[in-house]
Amino acid sequence: MASTNGNSTQRQAQEICEPLHWRSWPLVDQSRWSWLVVFGIVAVGGLVWYLGGGWLLAVAAIGGLAAVLWQFLLPIRYEIDARGLRRRALRRSRLIPWHAVRAYQLRPTGVVLYRRDDPTTVDLLRSLFVPFPADEDTMLCALREHLPHAVELPQ
């Protein structure tokens, strides 16, 4: 009988916050200043073309910067449900299960998810930044519901 009660408690906890779906595309969503990034990439390419003396090196520089900044230039879809956080971009999907998240830190524009309880500075390279949806309170509700085992780090 205790196992039946535990299962109903789990179902009630999963029904508190509904699954979330949102898109993050900084190039379009924050269009007032985001086009400066595109202008900067083209400007660096022009500078490399001028100083390097060849268009091939400039194209490589533009391609390299675009590859580094792809999360800024392309839309990314996020989904939060009972299984974890799903991130979809370029027809690829990545699921981060909740048990893999050991700590999280709230930032002004989103949440950083860590794999360790006590992250060091190097762990920031292996972390995942998830921007807030339009209603950040629903995301915070979902995080606190699905991550009771994780440590909330101070800002």
C-alpha positions in Angstrom: 0.0 0.0 0.0 2.9 2.3 0.6 4.1 1.9 -2.9 0.7 2.9 -4.3 0.7 6.0 -2.2 4.3 6.8 -3.4 3.3 6.5 -7.0 0.3 8.8 -6.6 2.6 11.3 -4.9 5.0 11.2 -7.8 2.1 11.7 -10.3 0.9 14.7 -8.3 4.4 16.2 -8.3 4.7 15.7 -12.0 1.3 17.5 -12.6 2.3 20.6 -10.6 4.2 22.2 -13.5 3.2 21.4 -17.0 5.8 20.6 -19.7 7.4 23.8 -21.1 8.3 24.5 -24.7 10.0 27.6 -26.0 12.3 28.9 -28.7 15.5 30.9 -28.1 16.9 32.8 -31.0 18.9 35.9 -29.8 19.5 37.1 -33.4 15.7 37.6 -33.9 14.4 38.0 -30.3 16.9 40.8 -29.4 17.1 42.3 -32.8 17.9 45.8 -31.6 21.5 45.0 -30.7 22.0 41.5 -32.0 22.8 42.6 -35.6 26.0 44.1 -34.2 27.3 40.5 -33.8 26.6 39.8 -37.5 28.2 43.1 -38.4 31.2 42.2 -36.2 31.7 38.9 -37.9 31.6 40.5 -41.3 34.0 43.3 -40.1 36.5 40.7 -38.8 36.3 38.9 -42.2 37.0 42.2 -43.9 39.9 42.9 -41.7 41.3 39.5 -42.3 40.9 40.0 -46.0 42.7 43.3 -45.9 45.5 42.2 -43.6 45.8 38.7 -45.0 45.7 39.6 -48.6 43.3 36.9 -49.7 39.6 36.2 -49.7 40.0 32.5 -48.8 41.4 33.3 -45.4 38.6 35.9 -44.8 36.0 33.2 -45.6 37.7 30.8 -43.2 37.6 33.5 -40.5 33.9 34.2 -41.1 33.1 30.5 -41.1 35.1 30.0 -37.9 33.3 32.8 -36.1 29.9 31.6 -37.4 30.7 28.1 -36.1 31.5 29.4 -32.7 28.5 31.6 -32.5 26.0 29.2 -34.0 23.8 29.2 -30.9 23.4 32.9 -31.3 22.7 32.8 -35.1 20.3 29.8 -35.3 17.0 29.1 -33.4 17.2 26.5 -30.5 14.1 24.9 -29.1 13.9 23.8 -25.5 11.5 21.4 -23.8 11.3 20.6 -20.1 9.3 17.6 -19.0 9.5 14.7 -16.5 12.4 13.0 -18.3 14.7 16.0 -18.5 15.6 19.0 -20.6 15.6 18.5 -24.3 17.4 20.9 -26.6 16.7 20.8 -30.4 18.8 22.6 -33.0 19.6 21.8 -36.6 17.4 18.7 -36.7 19.4 17.3 -33.8 18.1 16.6 -30.3 19.9 16.3 -27.0 18.3 15.1 -23.8 19.8 16.0 -20.5 18.2 13.8 -17.9 17.5 15.3 -14.5 19.7 12.9 -12.7 22.7 14.2 -14.6 22.2 17.7 -13.2 23.9 18.0 -9.8 23.8 21.8 -9.4 22.3 24.8 -11.0 22.9 28.5 -10.8 20.3 31.2 -11.6 21.5 34.0 -13.7 19.7 37.2 -14.8 18.9 35.8 -18.3 18.8 32.1 -17.6 20.0 29.1 -15.7 23.4 27.3 -15.8 23.2 23.5 -15.3 26.3 21.7 -13.9 27.2 18.1 -13.7 29.0 18.3 -10.3 27.8 19.3 -6.9 30.7 21.6 -6.3 31.6 23.1 -9.8 35.0 24.7 -10.3 35.8 27.4 -12.8 36.7 24.7 -15.4 33.3 23.1 -15.0 31.8 26.2 -16.6 33.1 24.9 -19.9 31.1 21.6 -19.5 28.0 23.3 -18.2 24.8 24.2 -20.2 23.2 27.6 -20.2 19.5 27.6 -20.7 17.9 31.0 -21.3 14.6 31.8 -19.6 11.3 31.5 -21.6 8.9 34.4 -21.7 7.6 33.5 -18.3 10.6 32.7 -16.2 8.5 31.7 -13.1 7.2 28.6 -14.9 10.8 27.5 -15.6 11.9 28.1 -12.1 8.9 26.0 -10.9 9.8 23.2 -13.2 13.5 23.3 -12.1 12.7 23.2 -8.5 10.2 20.4 -9.0 12.5 18.2 -11.1 15.8 19.0 -9.3 15.2 18.5 -5.6 18.5 16.5 -5.4 20.5 19.3 -7.1 22.3 22.1 -5.2 21.2 25.7 -6.0 24.4 27.7 -6.2 24.4 31.4 -5.2 24.9 34.0 -8.0 
